[in-house]
Amino acid sequence: MSQALHPMLNIAVKAARAAGSIINRAALDVERLTISTKGVNDFVTEVDQAAEKVIIETLLTAYPGHAILAEESGRTRGAKHSDYLWIIDPLDGTTNFIHGLPIYAVSIALAFRGKVEQAVVYDPARNDMFFASKGRGAFLNDRRLRVSKRLRMAEALVGTGFPFRKGDNFKRYLKMFEEVMQHCAGVRRPGAAALDLCYVAAGWYDGFFETGLNPWDVAAGSLLITEAGGLVGNFTGDADYLYQREVVAGNPKIYAQLVQTLAPYTRVLKHPEPGHAAAAPDATQAFVDAAAPPPRQTTRIRKADLPAGDDTPR
């Protein structure tokens, strides 16, 4: 990367590379990993935890007054009420990783007063660094990114992710999948939402949709898309997507057509109307409280014991 980076973005790049080094070393011998479960088909390894630790330490060393929202440790680190919030997924695509499938990434975003301003998604298997600063464009290594120019859904390649958690509404998803699949050129599901969003920004996908995502899955990728000229929203087309567990993205034309298709399936949480109960003063903490995962099982799981299915946690 030859261009000068915003200082906060530069620190995020440094943190992502440090995490990527840990992930690449572990990828040389995934058979030796200790794997725990957060839920059905939802795995975590000591690599996730070590990568998250080095990311947080790097960020807080540079900015000790900033807040942290991380997939594995939540908001236990950093300041609690800072205007600056780092949103971290240390290893997006853990199931791919533990099966040796090299489609996974480190995702780091910085939000200021709820708006994402810096973003890094690092693909350590390919040494590809996607990054963006608000108002300064999106890049892959030294190449400027732009979304695709396709106009018609019939020509569009669309990315998605399958539901995998117990209790997910599979029938609802299959209806959405059928609607989209019948109208586009193809649907792809690699298994790492952070990279899926980068592929939209790069123009490799024309659009993307998924349900059940968390802020750390989409925060960085969403800025990359908007800085590359694309659009991101919830299924109704509103910009309120970060904490809504549904997201649709694409170049402007394909985005509009996907929203039209997906709007009937929205599950957007309604905000209180004037005169009703006020929203939580800290929306991020409210999300964390509502989405807190069940206690992690501590039993050791061998890779050979894992199910052969393709449902990849985020």
ChimeraX attribute file (.defattr): number of C-alpha atoms within 10 A of each C-alpha:
attribute: neighborCount
match mode: 1-to-1
recipient: residues
	/A:1	10
	/A:2	6
	/A:3	7
	/A:4	8
	/A:5	15
	/A:6	14
	/A:7	11
	/A:8	17
	/A:9	21
	/A:10	15
	/A:11	19
	/A:12	26
	/A:13	23
	/A:14	16
	/A:15	25
	/A:16	28
	/A:17	21
	/A:18	16
	/A:19	28
	/A:20	23
	/A:21	14
	/A:22	16
	/A:23	24
	/A:24	15
	/A:25	11
	/A:26	17
	/A:27	20
	/A:28	10
	/A:29	11
	/A:30	16
	/A:31	14
	/A:32	12
	/A:33	17
	/A:34	17
	/A:35	20
	/A:36	18
	/A:37	18
	/A:38	16
	/A:39	17
	/A:40	11
	/A:41	17
	/A:42	18
	/A:43	22
	/A:44	20
	/A:45	18
	/A:46	13
	/A:47	25
	/A:48	22
	/A:49	17
	/A:50	14
	/A:51	23
	/A:52	25
	/A:53	18
	/A:54	18
	/A:55	28
	/A:56	23
	/A:57	15
	/A:58	19
	/A:59	20
	/A:60	19
	/A:61	11
	/A:62	12
	/A:63	15
	/A:64	14
	/A:65	16
	/A:66	20
	/A:67	24
	/A:68	25
	/A:69	25
	/A:70	24
	/A:71	24
	/A:72	18
	/A:73	14
	/A:74	16
	/A:75	19
	/A:76	12
	/A:77	17
	/A:78	20
	/A:79	17
	/A:80	17
	/A:81	13
	/A:82	13
	/A:83	14
	/A:84	21
	/A:85	26
	/A:86	25
	/A:87	26
	/A:88	29
	/A:89	29
	/A:90	33
	/A:91	30
	/A:92	28
	/A:93	27
	/A:94	25
	/A:95	26
	/A:96	19
	/A:97	21
	/A:98	24
	/A:99	16
	/A:100	14
	/A:101	15
	/A:102	17
	/A:103	19
	/A:104	28
	/A:105	30
	/A:106	32
	/A:107	30
	/A:108	30
	/A:109	30
	/A:110	27
	/A:111	18
	/A:112	14
	/A:113	11
	/A:114	13
	/A:115	15
	/A:116	22
	/A:117	20
	/A:118	27
	/A:119	28
	/A:120	34
	/A:121	31
	/A:122	29
	/A:123	23
	/A:124	21
	/A:125	16
	/A:126	11
	/A:127	12
	/A:128	13
	/A:129	20
	/A:130	28
	/A:131	32
	/A:132	30
	/A:133	22
	/A:134	16
	/A:135	11
	/A:136	12
	/A:137	18
	/A:138	28
	/A:139	23
	/A:140	20
	/A:141	16
	/A:142	13
	/A:143	11
	/A:144	16
	/A:145	25
	/A:146	22
	/A:147	26
	/A:148	23
	/A:149	13
	/A:150	17
	/A:151	15
	/A:152	14
	/A:153	23
	/A:154	15
	/A:155	14
	/A:156	22
	/A:157	21
	/A:158	27
	/A:159	26
	/A:160	22
	/A:161	25
	/A:162	20
	/A:163	19
	/A:164	20
	/A:165	16
	/A:166	11
	/A:167	8
	/A:168	13
	/A:169	13
	/A:170	14
	/A:171	9
	/A:172	10
	/A:173	17
	/A:174	13
	/A:175	13
	/A:176	18
	/A:177	18
	/A:178	10
	/A:179	14
	/A:180	21
	/A:181	16
	/A:182	12
	/A:183	16
	/A:184	19
	/A:185	14
	/A:186	16
	/A:187	18
	/A:188	13
	/A:189	16
	/A:190	19
	/A:191	25
	/A:192	24
	/A:193	30
	/A:194	29
	/A:195	26
	/A:196	27
	/A:197	32
	/A:198	30
	/A:199	24
	/A:200	31
	/A:201	35
	/A:202	23
	/A:203	22
	/A:204	18
	/A:205	25
	/A:206	30
	/A:207	35
	/A:208	27
	/A:209	27
	/A:210	21
	/A:211	21
	/A:212	18
	/A:213	20
	/A:214	22
	/A:215	22
	/A:216	26
	/A:217	30
	/A:218	29
	/A:219	31
	/A:220	32
	/A:221	32
	/A:222	29
	/A:223	31
	/A:224	33
	/A:225	28
	/A:226	23
	/A:227	24
	/A:228	25
	/A:229	18
	/A:230	25
	/A:231	25
	/A:232	28
	/A:233	21
	/A:234	26
	/A:235	29
	/A:236	23
	/A:237	21
	/A:238	13
	/A:239	12
	/A:240	16
	/A:241	24
	/A:242	23
	/A:243	23
	/A:244	21
	/A:245	19
	/A:246	23
	/A:247	30
	/A:248	27
	/A:249	33
	/A:250	33
	/A:251	27
	/A:252	19
	/A:253	18
	/A:254	28
	/A:255	25
	/A:256	18
	/A:257	17
	/A:258	25
	/A:259	23
	/A:260	13
	/A:261	16
	/A:262	21
	/A:263	15
	/A:264	11
	/A:265	15
	/A:266	17
	/A:267	14
	/A:268	17
	/A:269	11
	/A:270	7
	/A:271	10
	/A:272	10
	/A:273	9
	/A:274	7
	/A:275	6
	/A:276	8
	/A:277	9
	/A:278	10
	/A:279	11
	/A:280	10
	/A:281	8
	/A:282	10
	/A:283	12
	/A:284	17
	/A:285	16
	/A:286	14
	/A:287	15
	/A:288	18
	/A:289	11
	/A:290	9
	/A:291	11
	/A:292	11
	/A:293	13
	/A:294	9
	/A:295	9
	/A:296	13
	/A:297	13
	/A:298	11
	/A:299	10
	/A:300	11
	/A:301	16
	/A:302	13
	/A:303	15
	/A:304	9
	/A:305	7
	/A:306	14
	/A:307	9
	/A:308	8
	/A:309	9
	/A:310	15
	/A:311	19
	/A:312	24
	/A:313	25
	/A:314	25
